[in-house]
Amino acid sequence: MSDEAQPNPFLVTEGLPPFDQMGAGHVVPAIEKVLADAEAAITQIEMSLTPTWDGLLQPLDEMGIAWEYSWNCISHLMGVQNSPELRAAHEEVQPKVVEMGLRFSQSQPVYEGLVTIRDGAEWERLDEAQRRIVERNIRDAEHAGVGLEGEEKERFLQISRELSQISTQFSNNVLDARKAFELIIVDPQRTEGWPQSLRQTAAQSYGDAREGESSTAEEGPWRITLDYPSSQPFMQHHRVRTEREFVFRAQITLASNGEYDNTELIARTLRLRNDKAALLGYESYAELSLSTKMAPDVAAVEQMFTELSGQSRRHAEQDLRDLNELARRSGQQEELSHWDLAFWAERLREQRFDYTDDELRPYFPMPRVLDGLFAITQRLFGVTIQAADGEAQVWHKDVRYFQVLDGNGEQVASFYLDPYSRPQDKRGGAWMNECLTRRVLRGRRSLPVVHLVCNGTPPVQDRPSLMSFTEVETLFHEFGHGLQGMLTTVDYGEASGIHGVEWDAVELASQFMENWCYHKPALLDMTKHVDTGERLPDDLFDKITAARNFRAGTLMLRQLEFGKTDMTLHHQFDANGDETVFDVHRRVAAEMSVFPLFDEGRQLCSFGHIFAGGYAAGYYSYKWAEVLSADVWGAFEEAGLDNEAKLGALGRKFRDTVLALGGGRHPMDIFRDFRGREPDTTALLRQYGLV
């Protein structure tokens, strides 16, 4: 049956979304219906609104339900089940969706109603979360150009439309460029030194890409892609320098030439963002961005860069000396090149800590890791997670569905887990998105539902996914985001979960959860050797924890380099001048890195975080939030990680503040509620072993 002949699944507005029924053919008619309904609703609100919470904000919140079931689901499928047909449908309706967003944001009656609420007697009847929602809507309206008129307003609309289109094109180019690359290895001798997991992944990738052809881990052929589970171990373990160079050059120039070139899209994006900021009265796009963040201004962000980089540089310089020495001692005659760094860093790590990634993987079968993660969640936050596969429709056979139960057995949330890499239709990286939002409307509470998406190593034949330790950390990270989405207690859709959380604070919960991967009781509980059933031996745990801060200075500077490049492009860069964005990156890297940037490098062309995601003039947020999370973790260390009573009490406090309050309270106030003071960068430097 064709998509058009079925009831439209994107128009469902109750229960869980019917993902397995959703097709590209449903997109256009569904969005046209949702847009028409939204236009009628906003027109009715404008004609009859009363400037009260119930008379304005609640009707606006009700409008969000249809969008969650339609546009949010479409956007989600663009990331996990991308196809030419879905892209075409998305491209057809996206401009109309942007128009509706602007239509709502620029509504003068709604804006005036919000201002009346803020300035009138109704304000005294609102709680803190409601006040933040009103203030945020006023600010968002102003940022959407509600105060503009005539040519300025038309120009603003044009910019908004074009930026939305460019963002989608940028992301599609990265996905297509990544899909277009492969390196086929046919000679078994060239795989000498590979971990077994890479052999299996590369063999399976070859078979998946060539229908009718087979491959084995032992005999090949093997297919290397630019997807992280493939390219990262290849760069770490492949002994043929020329082929490492080939993969490195493909990575570093991804989407920077040929059919999928993002170079001009970047330049156009920066010009448009500057124009948008100027229309709204800001000196730069960075100032516009930071007006919605926890960080007070650009100077505060730059101060963080200075504090963290100053302590990290000498450690990074020593890291580089160690790699050079090891390479020379091991017989490499050539000067260290960019495609050598990951290889020799892995040799140094193995030498210092005497374990390989392949030694760890058998101890981390995904089912056991999930059991351990859920056990930690129960100990800390008092909730139980149970599998509910089959109770929800999913978009791929590998997707799982879970329910979250409170201490009394009552369901409080649920989530989908899409754990494995699928380069053919799933974008790289890992992320959490909200599927359905917690809210109370007309006396009825809807429960939050979230998506947790990773690109981990897939199962091979009848064996479960054997996770690398990095993949374990990534799962914990995304689950931390999920907890903030699921354990919210805010009943207003615009402030529950991660809604309304300042962008530079949204990584707090996720980065906090990563720490449990280095807590011995927690880690041992999530390990079980896939063949013997044994837990991770003590000596391997000791090596993992000892290796935690391996090359910490280098890794710190790398993140700061990208954060400062992003901030420089959006605050100081003249998009119409002679200097290119790549010149800016090289200039910042010369200051922040101890190894010169690759001359032909075009990493910015695949930097989706700032050109196709939500991190424009905000990539610093990872480090800003990591300062917060390290300080929060310090409270757990001070309480005693082996004291179950104190651990449970502190976990409950974390749940009742960081996880529960979400966007209903300013993150600095939430941090003070938990920690009793403002954050300090020293905690992060100490955690990294840099002080």
ZAMARGU-4260 file (C-alpha; in steps of 0.2 Angstrom, whole numbers, plus 5000, padded with zeros to 4 digits):
<rodrens>
0) 5000/5000/5000 | 5007/5017/4996 | 5010/5030/5009 | 4996/5041/5002 | 4983/5027/5004
5) 4986/5025/5023 | 4980/5036/5037 | 4992/5050/5040 | 5003/5044/5055 | 5010/5062/5057
10) 4993/5068/5062 | 4991/5057/5077 | 4991/5068/5093 | 4989/5055/5107 | 5000/5040/5113
15) 5017/5036/5106 | 5021/5041/5088 | 5018/5027/5075 | 5035/5027/5068 | 5034/5011/5058
20) 5020/5019/5048 | 5028/5035/5044 | 5034/5037/5026 | 5040/5052/5015 | 5023/5053/5006
25) 5015/5057/5023 | 5026/5073/5026 | 5019/5086/5014 | 5000/5083/5017 | 5003/5081/5036
30) 5013/5098/5038 | 5000/5107/5026 | 4986/5102/5038 | 4996/5106/5054 | 5001/5123/5046
35) 4983/5127/5042 | 4977/5122/5059 | 4991/5132/5067 | 4986/5148/5057 | 4968/5146/5062
40) 4974/5144/5081 | 4985/5159/5081 | 4972/5170/5073 | 4959/5165/5085 | 4972/5168/5100
45) 4976/5185/5093 | 4957/5190/5091 | 4952/5184/5108 | 4967/5183/5120 | 4966/5189/5137
50) 4983/5194/5145 | 4984/5180/5158 | 4992/5163/5159 | 4977/5153/5155 | 4971/5166/5142
55) 4987/5166/5132 | 5001/5155/5137 | 4991/5139/5139 | 4983/5140/5122 | 5000/5143/5115
60) 5007/5127/5124 | 4992/5117/5116 | 4998/5122/5099 | 5015/5113/5102 | 5007/5096/5103
65) 5003/5094/5085 | 5021/5100/5081 | 5029/5087/5092 | 5019/5073/5083 | 5023/5080/5066
70) 5038/5091/5063 | 5048/5085/5078 | 5046/5067/5071 | 5050/5072/5054 | 5066/5080/5060
75) 5070/5065/5070 | 5068/5054/5055 | 5079/5065/5045 | 5093/5060/5057 | 5090/5042/5059
80) 5082/5036/5043 | 5087/5048/5030 | 5082/5045/5012 | 5081/5055/4996 | 5062/5054/4997
85) 5062/5061/5015 | 5074/5074/5010 | 5064/5080/4996 | 5048/5081/5006 | 5057/5090/5020
90) 5064/5102/5008 | 5047/5106/5001 | 5039/5110/5018 | 5053/5117/5027 | 5051/5135/5021
95) 5033/5135/5026 | 5037/5129/5043 | 5050/5143/5045 | 5036/5155/5039 | 5024/5149/5053
100) 5038/5150/5066 | 5041/5168/5061 | 5022/5171/5060 | 5020/5166/5078 | 5036/5174/5085
105) 5032/5191/5076 | 5013/5191/5081 | 5011/5209/5088 | 4995/5205/5098 | 5004/5190/5107
110) 5019/5200/5110 | 5009/5214/5118 | 4999/5202/5128 | 5015/5195/5135 | 5022/5212/5140
115) 5005/5216/5148 | 5007/5200/5159 | 5025/5204/5163 | 5020/5222/5168 | 5003/5219/5176
120) 4995/5211/5191 | 4995/5194/5183 | 5014/5193/5186 | 5012/5192/5205 | 5001/5176/5202
125) 5014/5167/5192 | 5027/5155/5199 | 5046/5156/5194 | 5044/5144/5180 | 5030/5153/5172
130) 5039/5170/5174 | 5054/5163/5165 | 5043/5156/5151 | 5034/5173/5149 | 5051/5182/5149
135) 5059/5170/5136 | 5044/5172/5125 | 5046/5191/5125 | 5064/5189/5121 | 5061/5176/5108
140) 5049/5188/5099 | 5061/5202/5100 | 5075/5191/5093 | 5062/5186/5079 | 5061/5204/5074
145) 5044/5208/5081 | 5050/5226/5083 | 5055/5227/5065 | 5045/5236/5051 | 5045/5238/5033
150) 5061/5234/5023 | 5070/5228/5039 | 5057/5216/5043 | 5056/5209/5026 | 5075/5207/5026
155) 5074/5198/5043 | 5062/5186/5035 | 5073/5183/5020 | 5088/5179/5032 | 5078/5167/5043
160) 5072/5157/5028 | 5089/5156/5020 | 5098/5151/5036 | 5085/5137/5038 | 5088/5130/5021
165) 5107/5132/5022 | 5108/5122/5038 | 5098/5108/5031 | 5109/5108/5015 | 5125/5108/5026
170) 5120/5093/5036 | 5115/5084/5020 | 5131/5087/5012 | 5141/5080/5026 | 5130/5065/5027
175) 5132/5062/5008 | 5151/5066/5008 | 5153/5053/5022 | 5143/5040/5013 | 5153/5043/4997
180) 5170/5038/5004 | 5177/5021/5007 | 5194/5012/5008 | 5194/4994/5003 | 5207/4983/5010
185) 5210/4966/5002 | 5227/4961/5008 | 5226/4952/5025 | 5244/4958/5028 | 5239/4976/5028
190) 5227/4972/5043 | 5241/4967/5054 | 5239/4975/5071 | 5220/4978/5069 | 5210/4974/5084
195) 5197/4960/5081 | 5183/4972/5083 | 5189/4983/5068 | 5191/4967/5057 | 5173/4962/5061
200) 5166/4980/5059 | 5175/4982/5042 | 5170/4965/5036 | 5152/4968/5040 | 5153/4985/5032
205) 5159/4977/5016 | 5145/4965/5015 | 5132/4978/5019 | 5138/4989/5005 | 5139/4976/4992
210) 5124/4965/4991 | 5128/4947/4986 | 5146/4948/4991 | 5152/4941/5007 | 5167/4945/5019
215) 5174/4938/5034 | 5184/4946/5048 | 5199/4934/5045 | 5199/4934/5026 | 5191/4951/5021
220) 5189/4961/5011 | 5187/4975/5023 | 5178/4992/5021 | 5184/5007/5030 | 5172/5022/5031
225) 5173/5039/5039 | 5160/5034/5052 | 5168/5035/5069 | 5167/5016/5074 | 5177/5013/5058
230) 5188/5027/5055 | 5194/5030/5073 | 5201/5013/5077 | 5208/5012/5059 | 5218/5028/5062
235) 5224/5021/5079 | 5229/5004/5073 | 5233/5003/5054 | 5251/5002/5051 | 5252/5008/5033
240) 5255/5026/5034 | 5250/5030/5016 | 5233/5023/5019 | 5231/5032/5036 | 5236/5048/5027
245) 5222/5044/5014 | 5209/5042/5027 | 5215/5057/5037 | 5214/5068/5022 | 5197/5062/5018
250) 5191/5066/5036 | 5200/5083/5036 | 5193/5089/5020 | 5175/5081/5022 | 5162/5091/5012
255) 5174/5104/5007 | 5175/5101/4988 | 5166/5093/4973 | 5148/5090/4974 | 5146/5092/4993
260) 5156/5107/4996 | 5150/5117/5011 | 5163/5131/5009 | 5152/5144/5002 | 5138/5139/5013
265) 5149/5143/5028 | 5153/5160/5021 | 5135/5164/5017 | 5129/5158/5035 | 5141/5170/5044
270) 5136/5184/5033 | 5118/5181/5036 | 5120/5179/5055 | 5130/5195/5056 | 5116/5204/5046
275) 5103/5196/5058 | 5112/5202/5073 | 5114/5220/5067 | 5095/5221/5063 | 5092/5216/5081
280) 5104/5229/5088 | 5118/5218/5092 | 5136/5221/5088 | 5139/5203/5083 | 5131/5187/5082
285) 5140/5181/5097 | 5132/5194/5107 | 5115/5189/5101 | 5119/5171/5105 | 5125/5174/5123
290) 5110/5185/5127 | 5101/5168/5129 | 5115/5159/5138 | 5121/5157/5156 | 5138/5165/5152
295) 5135/5184/5154 | 5145/5190/5139 | 5159/5186/5127 | 5172/5192/5140 | 5167/5179/5152
300) 5169/5165/5139 | 5186/5171/5134 | 5191/5172/5152 | 5187/5153/5153 | 5197/5150/5138
305) 5212/5158/5146 | 5210/5150/5163 | 5209/5132/5155 | 5222/5134/5141 | 5235/5142/5152
310) 5235/5127/5164 | 5234/5114/5149 | 5247/5120/5137 | 5263/5114/5146 | 5254/5097/5148
315) 5250/5096/5129 | 5268/5101/5125 | 5274/5086/5135 | 5261/5075/5127 | 5269/5079/5110
320) 5286/5076/5115 | 5281/5059/5121 | 5274/5055/5105 | 5289/5061/5095 | 5301/5051/5106
325) 5290/5035/5105 | 5289/5036/5086 | 5308/5039/5084 | 5312/5025/5096 | 5300/5013/5086
330) 5309/5017/5070 | 5299/5030/5061 | 5311/5040/5051 | 5299/5053/5045 | 5293/5068/5055
335) 5277/5066/5065 | 5262/5070/5054 | 5244/5073/5058 | 5240/5055/5052 | 5253/5048/5064
340) 5246/5056/5080 | 5231/5044/5084 | 5242/5029/5079 | 5257/5034/5091 | 5245/5040/5104
345) 5237/5023/5105 | 5254/5014/5105 | 5259/5025/5120 | 5243/5022/5129 | 5245/5003/5127
350) 5263/5005/5133 | 5259/5015/5148 | 5244/5006/5154 | 5246/4989/5146 | 5229/4986/5139
355) 5221/4987/5122 | 5203/4992/5117 | 5200/4974/5111 | 5204/4968/5129 | 5190/4978/5136
360) 5177/4976/5123 | 5172/4958/5128 | 5169/4964/5146 | 5156/4977/5139 | 5142/4968/5130
365) 5129/4981/5128 | 5115/4972/5137 | 5126/4971/5153 | 5131/4989/5151 | 5113/4994/5150
370) 5109/4984/5166 | 5123/4993/5175 | 5118/5010/5169 | 5100/5006/5175 | 5106/5000/5192
375) 5116/5016/5195 | 5101/5026/5190 | 5090/5017/5203 | 5103/5019/5217 | 5105/5038/5213
380) 5088/5044/5208 | 5076/5030/5214 | 5069/5026/5198 | 5067/5009/5189 | 5070/5006/5170
385) 5062/4991/5162 | 5062/4985/5144 | 5045/4988/5135 | 5050/4981/5118 | 5035/4978/5107
390) 5025/4991/5116 | 5030/5005/5104 | 5032/5006/5086 | 5050/5010/5080 | 5059/5016/5065
395) 5072/5002/5064 | 5073/4984/5070 | 5088/4989/5081 | 5078/5002/5091 | 5073/4998/5109
400) 5059/5005/5120 | 5060/5007/5139 | 5049/5014/5152 | 5054/5023/5168 | 5045/5019/5184
405) 5046/5029/5200 | 5048/5021/5217 | 5030/5017/5219 | 5030/5008/5202 | 5021/5022/5193
410) 5027/5026/5175 | 5035/5044/5174 | 5043/5043/5157 | 5049/5032/5143 | 5063/5032/5130
415) 5069/5025/5113 | 5087/5019/5111 | 5094/5018/5094 | 5112/5012/5098 | 5121/5007/5082
420) 5130/5015/5068 | 5121/5015/5051 | 5131/5026/5039 | 5119/5023/5025 | 5105/5033/5032
425) 5109/5039/5050 | 5120/5054/5053 | 5136/5052/5064 | 5138/5057/5082 | 5127/5054/5097
430) 5112/5064/5103 | 5097/5066/5114 | 5081/5073/5107 | 5064/5075/5116 | 5050/5066/5107
435) 5035/5071/5118 | 5036/5084/5132 | 5029/5083/5150 | 5015/5096/5152 | 4998/5098/5160
440) 4984/5104/5150 | 4966/5104/5154 | 4969/5094/5170 | 4978/5080/5160 | 4997/5077/5162
445) 5007/5070/5147 | 5023/5060/5151 | 5040/5064/5143 | 5047/5053/5130 | 5065/5055/5123
450) 5076/5048/5110 | 5093/5042/5114 | 5104/5040/5098 | 5121/5033/5097 | 5132/5027/5083
455) 5140/5012/5092 | 5148/4996/5086 | 5134/4985/5079 | 5132/4967/5084 | 5141/4954/5073
460) 5132/4938/5069 | 5125/4931/5085 | 5136/4941/5097 | 5129/4956/5105 | 5137/4973/5102
465) 5154/4973/5112 | 5156/4991/5116 | 5173/5001/5117 | 5175/5011/5133 | 5172/5027/5123
470) 5156/5020/5117 | 5151/5016/5135 | 5155/5034/5140 | 5145/5041/5126 | 5130/5031/5131
475) 5131/5037/5149 | 5133/5055/5142 | 5117/5054/5131 | 5108/5045/5145 | 5112/5060/5157
480) 5103/5071/5144 | 5089/5059/5144 | 5087/5059/5163 | 5085/5078/5162 | 5072/5076/5149
485) 5063/5062/5159 | 5064/5066/5177 | 5058/5084/5175 | 5044/5089/5188 | 5039/5105/5178
490) 5022/5104/5171 | 5023/5118/5158 | 5029/5112/5141 | 5041/5127/5138 | 5051/5124/5153
495) 5050/5105/5157 | 5065/5094/5153 | 5078/5102/5143 | 5066/5115/5136 | 5071/5132/5141
500) 5088/5127/5149 | 5101/5139/5144 | 5112/5131/5131 | 5128/5132/5140 | 5121/5123/5155
505) 5112/5109/5145 | 5128/5098/5146 | 5129/5097/5165 | 5119/5082/5168 | 5126/5072/5153
510) 5144/5076/5158 | 5141/5072/5176 | 5135/5055/5171 | 5151/5051/5162 | 5160/5051/5179
515) 5151/5035/5185 | 5161/5025/5171 | 5176/5028/5182 | 5168/5023/5199 | 5174/5006/5203
520) 5158/4998/5210 | 5147/5006/5196 | 5159/5000/5182 | 5161/4983/5188 | 5142/4981/5189
525) 5141/4984/5171 | 5154/4972/5165 | 5152/4954/5161 | 5164/4945/5149 | 5154/4939/5134
530) 5162/4922/5135 | 5167/4918/5153 | 5154/4929/5162 | 5168/4936/5173 | 5168/4954/5179
535) 5182/4966/5174 | 5198/4962/5183 | 5204/4974/5196 | 5220/4977/5186 | 5211/4982/5170
540) 5200/4994/5180 | 5216/5002/5188 | 5223/5004/5171 | 5207/5012/5164 | 5206/5025/5178
545) 5225/5028/5176 | 5222/5031/5158 | 5208/5043/5160 | 5219/5059/5160 | 5230/5052/5146
550) 5235/5067/5135 | 5222/5077/5145 | 5231/5093/5140 | 5230/5090/5122 | 5212/5085/5122
555) 5208/5100/5132 | 5216/5112/5120 | 5208/5104/5105 | 5191/5107/5112 | 5196/5125/5117
560) 5203/5128/5099 | 5186/5124/5092 | 5177/5134/5105 | 5188/5149/5102 | 5187/5147/5083
565) 5168/5147/5084 | 5168/5162/5095 | 5180/5172/5084 | 5170/5168/5068 | 5154/5175/5076
570) 5162/5190/5086 | 5177/5197/5077 | 5177/5189/5059 | 5173/5201/5045 | 5163/5189/5033
575) 5166/5201/5019 | 5184/5204/5021 | 5199/5195/5013 | 5203/5183/5028 | 5194/5166/5026
580) 5186/5156/5039 | 5201/5143/5037 | 5213/5158/5040 | 5204/5161/5056 | 5205/5143/5061
585) 5223/5142/5058 | 5226/5158/5068 | 5217/5152/5083 | 5225/5135/5081 | 5242/5143/5081
590) 5238/5150/5098 | 5229/5136/5106 | 5237/5120/5099 | 5255/5113/5101 | 5254/5105/5084
595) 5252/5116/5068 | 5235/5114/5060 | 5236/5104/5044 | 5238/5117/5029 | 5224/5109/5018
600) 5213/5106/5033 | 5195/5110/5031 | 5187/5104/5047 | 5175/5118/5047 | 5166/5111/5032
605) 5159/5096/5042 | 5157/5106/5059 | 5139/5103/5060 | 5138/5108/5078 | 5139/5127/5073
610) 5134/5127/5055 | 5119/5114/5056 | 5115/5113/5074 | 5112/5123/5090 | 5130/5128/5094
615) 5133/5143/5084 | 5143/5155/5095 | 5140/5142/5108 | 5153/5128/5106 | 5161/5134/5122
620) 5146/5127/5130 | 5154/5110/5132 | 5168/5117/5143 | 5157/5129/5152 | 5145/5115/5157
625) 5160/5103/5161 | 5166/5116/5173 | 5149/5114/5182 | 5148/5095/5181 | 5166/5093/5188
630) 5161/5104/5202 | 5145/5094/5205 | 5155/5078/5205 | 5166/5086/5218 | 5151/5086/5229
635) 5149/5068/5227 | 5167/5064/5231 | 5167/5075/5246 | 5151/5065/5252 | 5160/5049/5250
640) 5157/5038/5234 | 5156/5022/5245 | 5144/5029/5257 | 5127/5023/5251 | 5117/5033/5262
645) 5125/5049/5258 | 5126/5044/5240 | 5108/5041/5239 | 5104/5058/5248 | 5115/5068/5236
650) 5108/5059/5221 | 5090/5063/5226 | 5096/5081/5229 | 5103/5081/5211 | 5087/5074/5204
655) 5077/5087/5214 | 5087/5102/5207 | 5097/5099/5191 | 5086/5085/5184 | 5069/5091/5190
660) 5069/5110/5188 | 5075/5110/5170 | 5071/5127/5161 | 5060/5132/5176 | 5074/5140/5185
665) 5090/5149/5180 | 5105/5137/5179 | 5116/5147/5191 | 5102/5147/5204 | 5100/5128/5202
670) 5119/5126/5203 | 5119/5136/5219 | 5104/5126/5226 | 5114/5110/5224 | 5132/5116/5228
675) 5129/5131/5239 | 5140/5142/5229 | 5145/5147/5212 | 5156/5136/5201 | 5175/5136/5200
680) 5186/5131/5185 | 5198/5123/5198 | 5187/5107/5199 | 5188/5103/5181 | 5207/5106/5180
685) 5209/5095/5195 | 5198/5081/5187 | 5209/5082/5172 | 5225/5081/5182 | 5231/5098/5176
690) 5234/5106/5192
</rodrens>
